[in-house]
Amino acid sequence: MNIVLKNIGKKYKSDWIFREINYEIKSGECHAILGNNGSGKSTLLKVISGALMPTTGRADYQYSQTALSRDRVFEHLSIAAPYMGLINEFTVKEMVLFHNKAKGLINGMNTGELMEITGLYTKRDTLIGNLSSGMLQRLKLGMALLAKSTIVLLDEPAVNLDEKGVNWYGEMIENYSRDRTIIVCSNHKEEEHSFCSMELIMENYK
């Protein structure tokens, strides 16, 4: 999917979060959106996903050389973000099954394989609400990266991961990012975005 941001700006009340962003993301590329806390990274990611309308400008989408409307973008993307809630009353297995029905998994993968890859197979009957923060983040990342989606949005992907988890995340990117558009929001943490060849610095759009 190609995404073109044209004069994108967003403000809350009278305060501009960012403005005049003109930027292009081509299919198969990896981009890092970098900035300090409060710089508007997550807000921009929500605009890119189609979940939030910009105050000014617009985002244009093209899939297989065909223009795609904003309200259909969600069909082609997956996301892992700190503010993305999962269903606490579901077990891990139920959550993965629900996700699979909504998105499907790449390479003919099944739900058991996803749980194995995330290291959560032994926790398959554990309620989501009882998972540790690290396990929860592994599950979010696993569902995003293993979903049958052409674009993957990752907001602060290393949050709540220990050293072993960060290494696992790096392996996931290496194994499952090929031929997909990846957009990573990061608070300048190198381990989160070192594989991205292009960067958008939020402080440049104030």
One Martini backbone bead per residue (centre of mass of N, CA, C, O) as a GRO file, in nm:
protein
  206
    1MET     BB    1   0.095   0.037   0.023
    2ASN     BB    2   0.025   0.370  -0.050
    3ILE     BB    3   0.122   0.680   0.123
    4VAL     BB    4  -0.013   1.021   0.125
    5LEU     BB    5   0.083   1.319   0.277
    6LYS     BB    6  -0.122   1.628   0.281
    7ASN     BB    7  -0.094   1.878   0.486
    8ILE     BB    8  -0.076   1.768   0.772
    9GLY     BB    9  -0.293   1.841   1.057
   10LYS     BB   10  -0.310   1.880   1.431
   11LYS     BB   11  -0.561   1.985   1.670
   12TYR     BB   12  -0.628   2.094   2.011
   13LYS     BB   13  -0.813   2.326   1.991
   14SER     BB   14  -0.545   2.570   1.986
   15ASP     BB   15  -0.339   2.325   1.959
   16TRP     BB   16  -0.067   2.223   1.789
   17ILE     BB   17   0.087   1.920   1.721
   18PHE     BB   18   0.085   1.942   1.401
   19ARG     BB   19   0.223   2.052   1.070
   20GLU     BB   20   0.283   2.026   0.742
   21ILE     BB   21   0.267   1.722   0.631
   22ASN     BB   22   0.487   1.588   0.377
   23TYR     BB   23   0.444   1.242   0.284
   24GLU     BB   24   0.594   0.924   0.174
   25ILE     BB   25   0.467   0.580   0.150
   26LYS     BB   26   0.589   0.289   0.030
   27SER     BB   27   0.573  -0.009  -0.072
   28GLY     BB   28   0.787  -0.197   0.150
   29GLU     BB   29   0.852   0.009   0.358
   30CYS     BB   30   1.051   0.164   0.628
   31HIS     BB   31   0.926   0.368   0.897
   32ALA     BB   32   1.016   0.634   1.122
   33ILE     BB   33   0.860   0.781   1.406
   34LEU     BB   34   1.004   1.058   1.568
   35GLY     BB   35   0.989   1.139   1.929
   36ASN     BB   36   0.889   1.282   2.189
   37ASN     BB   37   0.696   1.319   2.432
   38GLY     BB   38   0.415   1.478   2.283
   39SER     BB   39   0.475   1.508   1.956
   40GLY     BB   40   0.252   1.306   1.784
   41LYS     BB   41   0.291   1.011   1.694
   42SER     BB   42   0.021   0.866   1.761
   43THR     BB   43  -0.160   1.062   1.610
   44LEU     BB   44  -0.041   1.010   1.330
   45LEU     BB   45  -0.099   0.706   1.323
   46LYS     BB   46  -0.408   0.743   1.334
   47VAL     BB   47  -0.426   0.894   1.070
   48ILE     BB   48  -0.300   0.676   0.888
   49SER     BB   49  -0.524   0.453   0.974
   50GLY     BB   50  -0.814   0.627   0.984
   51ALA     BB   51  -0.910   0.691   1.295
   52LEU     BB   52  -0.816   0.996   1.229
   53MET     BB   53  -0.879   1.321   1.174
   54PRO     BB   54  -0.764   1.582   1.032
   55THR     BB   55  -0.756   1.925   1.029
   56THR     BB   56  -0.549   1.909   0.792
   57GLY     BB   57  -0.571   1.766   0.513
   58ARG     BB   58  -0.449   1.446   0.365
   59ALA     BB   59  -0.494   1.094   0.301
   60ASP     BB   60  -0.355   0.877   0.059
   61TYR     BB   61  -0.455   0.566  -0.104
   62GLN     BB   62  -0.279   0.270  -0.245
   63TYR     BB   63  -0.397  -0.042  -0.399
   64SER     BB   64  -0.300  -0.190  -0.664
   65GLN     BB   65  -0.337   0.091  -0.825
   66THR     BB   66  -0.575   0.169  -0.619
   67ALA     BB   67  -0.788   0.359  -0.480
   68LEU     BB   68  -0.839   0.420  -0.125
   69SER     BB   69  -1.046   0.445   0.120
   70ARG     BB   70  -1.039   0.532   0.447
   71ASP     BB   71  -1.270   0.309   0.540
   72ARG     BB   72  -1.058   0.059   0.419
   73VAL     BB   73  -0.776   0.043   0.556
   74PHE     BB   74  -0.818  -0.169   0.789
   75GLU     BB   75  -0.807  -0.425   0.595
   76HIS     BB   76  -0.463  -0.377   0.559
   77LEU     BB   77  -0.414  -0.364   0.878
   78SER     BB   78  -0.191  -0.359   1.161
   79ILE     BB   79  -0.163  -0.330   1.534
   80ALA     BB   80   0.069  -0.199   1.791
   81ALA     BB   81  -0.031  -0.060   2.113
   82PRO     BB   82  -0.066   0.072   2.427
   83TYR     BB   83  -0.384   0.165   2.360
   84MET     BB   84  -0.448  -0.130   2.288
   85GLY     BB   85  -0.712  -0.321   2.355
   86LEU     BB   86  -0.803  -0.608   2.519
   87ILE     BB   87  -0.980  -0.896   2.622
   88ASN     BB   88  -0.979  -0.983   2.950
   89GLU     BB   89  -1.198  -1.235   2.933
   90PHE     BB   90  -1.001  -1.365   2.761
   91THR     BB   91  -0.815  -1.589   2.641
   92VAL     BB   92  -0.552  -1.636   2.453
   93LYS     BB   93  -0.692  -1.826   2.255
   94GLU     BB   94  -0.945  -1.650   2.207
   95MET     BB   95  -0.795  -1.402   2.100
   96VAL     BB   96  -0.659  -1.540   1.855
   97LEU     BB   97  -0.917  -1.642   1.722
   98PHE     BB   98  -1.048  -1.364   1.686
   99HIS     BB   99  -0.818  -1.244   1.517
  100ASN     BB  100  -0.824  -1.454   1.285
  101LYS     BB  101  -1.114  -1.386   1.188
  102ALA     BB  102  -1.044  -1.082   1.118
  103LYS     BB  103  -0.740  -1.130   0.959
  104GLY     BB  104  -0.555  -1.346   0.965
  105LEU     BB  105  -0.275  -1.549   0.859
  106ILE     BB  106   0.027  -1.603   0.761
  107ASN     BB  107   0.134  -1.873   0.578
  108GLY     BB  108  -0.094  -2.064   0.703
  109MET     BB  109  -0.123  -2.006   0.986
  110ASN     BB  110  -0.187  -2.094   1.315
  111THR     BB  111  -0.273  -2.037   1.641
  112GLY     BB  112  -0.061  -2.221   1.770
  113GLU     BB  113   0.185  -2.089   1.632
  114LEU     BB  114   0.151  -1.810   1.749
  115MET     BB  115   0.184  -1.897   2.047
  116GLU     BB  116   0.466  -2.012   2.012
  117ILE     BB  117   0.613  -1.758   1.901
  118THR     BB  118   0.529  -1.580   2.166
  119GLY     BB  119   0.540  -1.782   2.427
  120LEU     BB  120   0.202  -1.865   2.497
  121TYR     BB  121   0.105  -2.162   2.501
  122THR     BB  122   0.108  -2.214   2.820
  123LYS     BB  123  -0.114  -1.952   2.829
  124ARG     BB  124  -0.387  -2.019   2.671
  125ASP     BB  125  -0.579  -2.026   2.956
  126THR     BB  126  -0.520  -1.735   3.008
  127LEU     BB  127  -0.608  -1.442   3.100
  128ILE     BB  128  -0.547  -1.136   2.982
  129GLY     BB  129  -0.569  -0.991   3.269
  130ASN     BB  130  -0.317  -1.198   3.378
  131LEU     BB  131  -0.100  -1.074   3.227
  132SER     BB  132   0.182  -0.957   3.168
  133SER     BB  133   0.321  -0.694   3.011
  134GLY     BB  134   0.514  -0.864   2.833
  135MET     BB  135   0.306  -1.069   2.726
  136LEU     BB  136   0.114  -0.864   2.603
  137GLN     BB  137   0.320  -0.749   2.398
  138ARG     BB  138   0.375  -1.010   2.247
  139LEU     BB  139   0.085  -1.049   2.150
  140LYS     BB  140   0.053  -0.788   1.991
  141LEU     BB  141   0.295  -0.830   1.800
  142GLY     BB  142   0.213  -1.104   1.688
  143MET     BB  143  -0.061  -1.018   1.565
  144ALA     BB  144   0.055  -0.797   1.378
  145LEU     BB  145   0.294  -0.965   1.226
  146LEU     BB  146   0.090  -1.230   1.159
  147ALA     BB  147  -0.088  -1.085   0.992
  148LYS     BB  148  -0.292  -1.035   0.700
  149SER     BB  149  -0.091  -0.771   0.614
  150THR     BB  150   0.057  -0.490   0.441
  151ILE     BB  151   0.035  -0.315   0.712
  152VAL     BB  152   0.248  -0.209   0.993
  153LEU     BB  153   0.178  -0.085   1.321
  154LEU     BB  154   0.424   0.057   1.557
  155ASP     BB  155   0.398   0.147   1.903
  156GLU     BB  156   0.633   0.113   2.100
  157PRO     BB  157   0.740  -0.208   2.085
  158ALA     BB  158   0.945  -0.220   2.357
  159VAL     BB  159   0.740  -0.204   2.558
  160ASN     BB  160   0.782  -0.418   2.838
  161LEU     BB  161   1.055  -0.530   2.739
  162ASP     BB  162   1.300  -0.727   2.770
  163GLU     BB  163   1.586  -0.835   2.641
  164LYS     BB  164   1.459  -1.091   2.524
  165GLY     BB  165   1.218  -0.943   2.390
  166VAL     BB  166   1.382  -0.760   2.201
  167ASN     BB  167   1.514  -0.991   2.044
  168TRP     BB  168   1.248  -1.113   1.947
  169TYR     BB  169   1.153  -0.867   1.789
  170GLY     BB  170   1.388  -0.866   1.587
  171GLU     BB  171   1.317  -1.146   1.468
  172MET     BB  172   1.034  -1.075   1.370
  173ILE     BB  173   1.120  -0.863   1.168
  174GLU     BB  174   1.309  -1.041   1.000
  175ASN     BB  175   1.079  -1.268   0.933
  176TYR     BB  176   0.793  -1.055   0.885
  177SER     BB  177   0.865  -0.781   0.685
  178ARG     BB  178   0.855  -0.878   0.411
  179ASP     BB  179   0.678  -0.697   0.178
  180ARG     BB  180   0.618  -0.466   0.392
  181THR     BB  181   0.464  -0.208   0.559
  182ILE     BB  182   0.650  -0.015   0.800
  183ILE     BB  183   0.550   0.156   1.110
  184VAL     BB  184   0.747   0.336   1.357
  185CYS     BB  185   0.712   0.435   1.686
  186SER     BB  186   0.963   0.647   1.856
  187ASN     BB  187   1.177   0.740   2.143
  188HIS     BB  188   1.470   0.697   2.018
  189LYS     BB  189   1.484   0.378   1.999
  190GLU     BB  190   1.692   0.178   1.831
  191GLU     BB  191   1.555  -0.113   1.872
  192GLU     BB  192   1.281  -0.023   1.719
  193HIS     BB  193   1.425   0.122   1.423
  194SER     BB  194   1.699   0.017   1.279
  195PHE     BB  195   1.549  -0.110   1.008
  196CYS     BB  196   1.499   0.175   0.915
  197SER     BB  197   1.549   0.400   0.629
  198MET     BB  198   1.320   0.602   0.738
  199GLU     BB  199   1.250   0.945   0.864
  200LEU     BB  200   1.027   1.110   1.098
  201ILE     BB  201   1.040   1.430   1.253
  202MET     BB  202   0.827   1.589   1.464
  203GLU     BB  203   0.988   1.860   1.535
  204ASN     BB  204   0.954   1.963   1.220
  205TYR     BB  205   0.609   2.009   1.279
  206LYS     BB  206   0.549   2.292   1.467
   0.00000   0.00000   0.00000
